[in-house]
Amino acid sequence: MIDSTLAAWQERLRASMASKTALRIRGGGTKDFYGEAPRGELFETGAYAGIVDYEPTELVITVRAGTPLAEVEQAMATHGQMLAFEPPHFAGGATIGGAVAAGLSGPRRPYAGAVRDFLLGVRMFDGRGEDLQFGGRVMKNVAGFDVSRLMSGALGTLGLLTEVSMKCLPAPREQATRAFEMSVDESIRRVNEWGGQPVPVTATCFLDGRLFVRLSGGALAVDAATARLGGVPVEADSAFWRSIRDHTHEFFRIAQESEGPLWRLSIKSTAPHADLGGEQLIEWGGALRWLRAGDRTDPVGLRAWAREHGGHATLFRGEDKSTGVFDPLAAPLLAIHQRLKNEFDPHGILNPGRLYVDL
């Protein structure tokens, strides 16, 4: 069954290459909104699912790309482990392949690492239908490691993922969240100050005059940190952080229901707060600013402000993508992207234009 699935995929890829038919690769479809508008014949990957190998003592798991993300996390939870980058689901049906292709990380990202930091190896088909494998299934194997990382955030434009191997981490024994009433400027100062101290912070979120801080680790460390920082205990804090991770929190629901632009600004954590013409939610110790755009939000000015503060601005959600979803690439970087695309997908059949309209 498994071999026949891959054989059928390979045959379809080669037929599409011959006819130059574009393919729209889709796992669970939970991130269809992200990136430029998908186009091409639908190519669904959910049929190729299941855990191939999981060695809890080695902290490594290998799964087929169509495996539901929830299934992977549940299997790891039974052994007290987790995907430390907290991949967002956004909706039911999210797959591990989609998590890697999107390259998105949740609230723990600045304290544990991004998707690419946990990616040990991949198996994939390129645009010619060639079955390729990069990296490995153990943490000490670095052969092809950087090539594996290229697949994180590529949105399927470089290859069709079939298997991924990832590093696991032990789940924290204790967790507590504290809330603080303060100004946005004070919150940015505080979280950057705590980031340089031995405090087990694993997530922060500022919204509407309140700073939420998650502390995780051993019981003694968490108890000592809560006593030191103070604040008000937050009940059902796991549900709160899932709502931030999966964008079910009211801040994000309003953006989705209004169908207005939702911008994602990745910048230096110490960047000062600025009026960008809309409501903001701040994560990652100040390094991630979500902007629910208003009438005064200027995309050009927004991107200029992000670059000025060491980062970039992405149109995360929005019906009108005419301004471009991702920051325009400088000529040297665009040339690198084009060479990579030509190497892995010379006929441009894999998710064409999904990352940048010209790729």
N, C-alpha and C positions, 0 to 999 in steps of 0.2 A: 504493500500500500504506500509506504513512505517513498520507496524508490520510484514507483510509478508516478507519484505526484511530482517529484523533482524532474523526472524524465519528460513529463507533459509540459512542465514549466520551461524546461530547456528548449523543447521543440517550439513552443510558442514564441519564446524570445528570438530564436533564430529565424522563424517565419516573419516576425515583426521587423527584424533587422533587414531582411531581404526586401520587404515591401515598404520599408521606412515608415511603419505604422507606430505612432506614439502610444505609449502605455502609461496609464495612470495607476501607480502601485498603491494599494490600499490594504491596511491591516484591519483594525477595528473601526476606522473612520472617525475616531474621536477628535482628531486634529485636522480634519479637512479644512477648517477655517484658517489654519495657520499657513503662512507663506503666500506666494502668488496663487492665482486661481488654478486649480488642477485642470489638466486637459489630457485627452487621449482616451483610448479604450480602457475600460476598467479591468484591472488585474488584481484580484483579491487573493490574499496570502493566508487567510485564517485557517485554511485546511491543513497547513503544515504546522502542527502544534504538538507540544509535549516536552517534558523534561528529559533531556538526553543523558545527563550525568550530573549528579550533585554529591559533592564530598564536603560535608559540613566541617570535618576536621581540617580540610585544606582551604576552607573559605572560598571555594570556587563552585560556580554553577554554570552548566551549559544547557541551553534551551533552544528549541526551534522558534523561529522568529514569529510565527503566528500564535504562540502561546499567550493566553490572557495574562496580563500583568498581575491581576488579582491572584491567579493560580500560583504564579511564581512567588509572590510575597507570602502567600499562605504556607507554601511548602517550606520557605525559609523561616517563617515565624515558629513553626513547630520545633525548630532546632535553635530558637533564640537568636536568629540572625535576621539581617535586613539588607535591602538595597539602600545604602546610606545617602545617596543623592536624592532620595524621596521623589521618584518620577511622578509627575502629575497624571491623573487618569482623565479628568474632565468629564467623563461619562463612562457607563458600563461598556465593556468590550475592548478596552484599551489593550494593546498587545506589547510584548517586550520589544519586538522589532520596530514598532512605531515609536516607542520610547527612545530607542537608540537613534532612529532616523531623525526625529524631531530635535533631539539633543537638549531637551528641557529638563531642568532640575528644580526641586522644590525648596522649602524653607531652610533645609540643612546645608544647602550647597556651599556657602562660604566657609562653613566650619568642618565639612567632611570632604568636599570635592564635587566635581561635575561628572556627568555621564561618562565622558571620555576618560576620566581618571580611573574608572572602574572597569573599563572595557579591556579585556585581555586578548580576545581574538574573535574573528568573524569568519563565517563561510558565506559565500555569496555568488551570484551569477552576475557577470558584467553584461554590457550591452550587446556583446557578441554571443551570449549564451554560454560562455566559458565558466566552468565551476572552479572558483578560486577560494583559497583559504589563507588567512593571514593571522599572525600571532599564535597563541596556544591556549591550553587549558590549565596552565599553572602560572603562578605569579612570577616565578623566576625566568620564564621563557619570554625573551624580548624580541624574538625574530619577527619582523614585520609589524611590530607593535604600533608604530606611528601610522602605518597604512590602515590598521584597524580603527584607529582614532579618527581618521578622515571620514568614516561613515557616520560618526556622531554629528548630527546637525546638517547632514547633506540632503535631508528630505528625499532620499531615494534617487537622487540624480546621478549617483555614481555606480549604483549597483542594487540588485534585488537581494536583500539579506535572507538567508535561509537558517543560519544558526548564529548564536552569539554566546560567548563565554565571558562571565563577569565575576569580579571579585565581590565577596560578601563581607559584611562586618557584623560583629556581635551587637545585638540590640542593647540599649542601655538598661541597666537594672532599675533605675529610678528616673522619674521625670516630674517636673513641676513647672508651672507657668505663673508668673507674677505680672500684674498690671500696675502702671504708674500714670498718674495725671501730670502732664507736663507739656510744654510747648514743643513744636516741631524742631526748632533749633536746639533746644536742650536735649531732646531725644537723640539727635544725631551726635551731639557731643558725648552723651553718656554711653551710647552703644560702642562708639569708637574707643572710648576710655576703657570700657570693660573688655573689649577685644584684645587689649594689650596686657591684660591681667589674667592670673590663673583662676578664671571663673568659667564653669562649664556651660557657657551659652551655646545653644544649638539652633536658635531661631529668634528673630525679632520681627516685630510688625508695629508700625505706627499708623494710627488712623484716628481722626477727629479728636485730637487732644489726649489720646491714650497710647502709651507704649506697652506692648506685650513682649515679654521676654521668656523664652523657654530654656530651662536648665535640665541637662540630662547627664547621667553617669552613675557612679556608685552612690549609694545612699548617703554616706558620710559627706561626700563632696557636694551633693545637691542640698543637703540640710544646711551645711555651712554657708553655701552661696545664698540660699534664701534668707538666712538669718542676717547675712551681711548686706544684701541689696534691699531687703524690705519689700515694700509693695503689697498689693492685695492679691490673695490667691485666686486663681481662675479655675472654676469648676469645669469638668468635661473638656479639659484643655486639648485632648487628642482630637476631639471632634472639631474644635476651633481651628487647629492647624491643618486638618484635612480640608476644611472649608477654604483656607487660604491656598493650599496646594492645588486643589481641584477647581478653584474659582466658583464655588457654590456660596461663598460669603456674599452678603447683600451688596457690598461694593461692586463686585464683579457681576452679580445678577442684574443690577441696574444697567450696567453697560451692555449686557447681552440683550436685555429686553428693549432698551432704547435703540439698539442697533447702531449706536454712535461709536466713534473711534475709541479704541483702548490702546494706549501706547505703553511700551515697555522700554524704560531707559536704564541701561547698564552703564554705570559711571563710577568714579572714585567714591568710596564710602564717605569721605570727608567733604564732599561737595556741599555747599550751602543750599538750604531750601530756597526755591524760587517760585514765584507765581507764574505758572505755565498755562494759565487760562482754563483750568479745570480742577477737579477733585483728585487728590493724590493718596495713595497708600504706599508706604515705604517699608521695604524688606531688606534682608541681607546686611544688617548693620549699616544701612544707609546707601548701599551700593546698587540697590534695585528700586527704581521709582516707577510705580504704575500710575498712569495718568488717564483719567476718564475725561476725555477732551471736551471742551466747551466751545462756544462761538468765538472766543478770543484766541484759541489755540492755533498757532501758525506752524505747520509742519516743517517749513524751511528753517524758521527760527529755532524750533524745538531741536532739530538735528544739529544746528550750529551750537546751541547751548550744551548739548550732550558731548560733542567733540571738544568743546572748550574745557569740559570737566573730565576729560580722559576716557570717554566712552562713546556710545552710539545709541540711537533711538530706533526702535522697531515698531511698525504698525502691527500690533499683535492681533487685534480684531478690527474689522471694519468692512463695510460693503464697498466703499470707494477706495480702491487700491491704486489710483492714478498717480499718487505721489511716490509709489514704490513702497514695498513692505520693508525691505532692509536698506540700510545706509548704502548709497552708491559706493562702489569700490574704486579705489585709486587705480590708475592704469597698470602699475606693476602687479598689484594683487589680482586685478581682473584677468591679466595675462596668465597668471598661475592657475586661476580657476578654469580658464578656457583650456589650458593644456591638460589639466586633470580630467576634465570632462571628455576631451578628445581621446585620452588614453583609455579611460574606462568605458566610455560610451560614444564611440566615434560617429555613429549614425544618429545620435541625439534622440533615442526612442524612450529613455527612462525619465519619467516625470519632467518633460521639457518645460522650461520656464518656471518651475515651481520655486526655485531658490532665487534666481534672477531671470528676468524675461528674456535676456539674450543668451542664456545657457540651456 
